[in-house]
Amino acid sequence: MTAPKFTTLGCRLNAYETEAMKELSRAAGLEDALVVNTCAVTAEAVRKARQEIRRLRRENPEAPIIVTGCAAQTEPETFAAMEEVTRVIGNTEKMQPETWAEIAKGPDFIGKTEKVQVDDIMSVTETAGHLIDGFGTRSRAYVQVQNGCDHRCTFCIIPYGRGNSRSVPAGVVVDQIKRLVDRGYNEVVLTGVDLTSWGADLPAQPKLGDLVMRILKLVPDLPRLRISSIDSIEVDENLMQAIATESRLMPHLHLSLQHGDDMILKRMARRHLRDDAIRFAEEARRMRPDMTFGADIIAGFPTETEAHFENSLKLVSDCDLTWLHVFPYSKREGTPAAKIPKQVNGKVIKERAARLRAVGDAQVQKHLAAQVGRSHRILMENPHMGRTEQFTEVTFDAPQEEGQIVTAVITAVRGGQLIAANDEHS
């Protein structure tokens, strides 16, 4: 008998929740099962989930296959119709101990009427109590502080998979981070679906900046705090203050920009305009000159002309973006954008995405070249690779201690990575 095997598709939050499910399934005594934690961000993500399920069945003809995650939440019937699938459970259910206890009772317990267990995610008002003390590498821990999204961007299916925004209270977050620091973690990353909406559902409606300041004040032994993807239009005054004054807050922000043209941004129902994004990037970099930005940008949104697309290309240089996540637009049934009559040709979408990626690759090369000769504090993810405060990969020829922060001078660029010279511990 063996422990369940998990396959995680999609975002960092899914990876976080997979670790929680491992704990829940272990506590329930579940054995010999395959669990697929799906993503629904694009139609391609759903296709990959189905492909992965079929592959798992070919390789494991007898094992029960349990499907969960955002795609299972938004279209449970798709997966329930697959003969390979034993059980479909929603995003709320996957975090409940009783779900796993039920599944662990075995196939005789699961009748045909029990194959799908997916409730209305919009009725969920609290974050699930599944905080775990870090996962992934020895060096970096991820802490979920928020789930769900109250916004309804016209291209996005995720609110229907994650529900409305729910926040983890600050005291709970601080206590968890203290435990992580006590266990030797040198970096903590705050994660969520719509991170900058943290606190809106809590008493007194605190902002993300309040949480960041509180963590840095109450956990003085935490060397590095990093925040994941944010919506720049929602950044509050305290978060800007933290960017300006707190060296332990890492100078790397991933921005949910999505496009560089005002007309397309309006059709996406985004809450910012092009100039807002540029203004934020300039202000953040003025406060923190070593700041680097990543960004999500969609190519080929319905009605996008070449002129609209050119504005996205120009946004990369106007905001001086470094790490691009380029998404070819994918029509998602159930979203308003899917109903827009003027859809962009698939070949055009692919070509525009490739052009955006090429611009992004050039930005990365520019960033890497600028680091040669500079000294960086690098968090080691394994004996030969770590990341700078700006999240840039650095390779060491001589082995370093995993999980430690070392100071090193960058001597060269090789294969898209920085090469470091020495290994002084800091």
Number of C-alpha atoms within 10 A of each C-alpha: 7 8 14 19 13 18 16 20 21 17 13 16 16 18 19 22 22 23 19 21 22 18 14 21 24 16 13 18 14 21 18 15 22 22 23 24 26 26 27 26 20 21 16 14 17 21 13 16 25 21 11 16 21 17 13 18 17 11 9 14 11 11 17 21 25 21 29 26 28 27 29 28 29 23 16 22 12 13 23 18 9 12 9 21 22 23 23 26 25 25 27 22 20 25 21 16 16 14 17 21 17 14 22 20 13 13 12 7 11 16 10 9 7 12 16 19 19 19 14 14 20 14 9 16 14 14 19 16 10 17 19 17 17 24 17 12 13 18 22 22 22 26 22 23 25 24 24 25 21 13 16 16 19 20 24 22 22 23 22 22 25 24 22 22 26 27 21 20 18 20 13 11 18 19 13 17 27 18 14 22 19 12 12 14 22 22 25 22 18 19 21 26 26 24 26 23 26 27 24 15 17 14 8 8 11 17 21 25 21 17 21 22 17 15 20 19 12 14 16 11 12 21 17 19 23 21 22 19 20 22 19 21 17 15 17 15 13 16 20 17 14 20 23 18 12 17 14 17 22 24 24 24 25 21 23 19 25 20 28 25 21 16 15 20 20 14 17 20 16 20 15 16 18 19 15 14 22 18 14 16 21 16 14 20 19 12 15 20 12 13 17 24 21 24 22 16 25 22 27 27 28 23 16 18 12 12 10 19 22 15 16 22 22 15 21 24 14 18 21 18 22 24 24 22 18 19 21 21 22 22 21 19 13 14 16 18 24 18 14 14 9 12 17 16 10 13 10 14 22 16 14 21 21 16 15 26 19 13 18 23 16 13 19 19 14 12 17 22 16 12 18 16 14 11 15 19 19 28 27 28 22 18 16 16 21 27 19 22 23 19 19 19 19 26 23 20 12 11 13 22 16 18 21 23 26 20 19 23 20 23 16 17 18 11 6 14 18 24 23 27 17 16 17 12 13 10
